[in-house]
Amino acid sequence: MDRANFEQEIARIRNSRKYRALNLPEDILQEMLTAEVALGGNKAEITQRFRKKLHNVIASYLDEIDYAQETKQMKAFFQANPTNEQVKAWALSVMQKHASTRERLPNIAAFCQVLRAYIGTPHRILDLACALDPLLLPWLALPSETEFFAYDIHQPRIEFLNTFFTFLYPSAHAIQQDILVNPPTQSAECAFFFKEAHRFEKRAPGCNRAFFQALRVNLIAVSLPTEDLRGHHSLVSYHTQLIYTAIAGLPWELKQIQVGNELLFFIHKP
């Protein structure tokens, strides 16, 4: 594939009906297409592999949430000065619309209780490939001065989260960034990496090890589902092995716990 065809394919994907609303960072597309070009083949073969991998990686971001409408409703909701319980009810209603967070809802209180017990009260948290996970903040009850940086590649979602933060979390920020190509450089006591390590593995086999090493944090809280979205197949053994392999031989401490249908791995880095 020559350079002209390469650039045309990137532009075609960014402007396609399927992906244009996400306003995907160009570096994620370039990195994925470059990897397929390196594998060889003609233009049609490279394009087919690239589009298949892109769908596998991005499919979870293709929710049907109208973030502009949700933002409008959110502004009206917070202007009424809701109570904490009302905020939680609103957050649940939004998370219900996204597959990844919807799976967690039956166990959300227990999940956040376990998470808070392990992370304590850090001064700064990185939420990596965050999706709608920042809506867990009302359950975590962190101090208002806790710095919270949420990263995602979905631009409309980033804008929605930044509006949410303005109402309740003045020290929180949402950033559009491909964290695999460009891992965050700021240091923090803790990072969340929920339901994404298996998709990283599909995108670039073995990449989680280098990614974990690149993070300038003391604790990485990783979660992975115990079963597939349809509930037909157990993923406990596969996902446990994925994390153990990623940190094998490194002088790190690992603790594992299951909360509902989610595995939590707490990786302590010295």
Secondary structure by P-SEA (a helix, b strand, c coil): ccaaaaaaaaaaaaaccccccccccaaaaaaaaaaaaaacccaaaaaaaaaaaaaaaacccccccaaaaaaaaaaaaaaacccaaaaaaaaaaaaaacaaaaaacccaaaaaaaaaaaaccccbbbbccccccccccccccccccbbbbbbbccaaaaaaaaaaaaaccccbbbbbccccccccccccccccccccaaaaaaacccaaaaaaaaccccccbbbbbcccccccccaaaaaaaaaaaaaccccbbbbbbbcccbbbbbbbcc
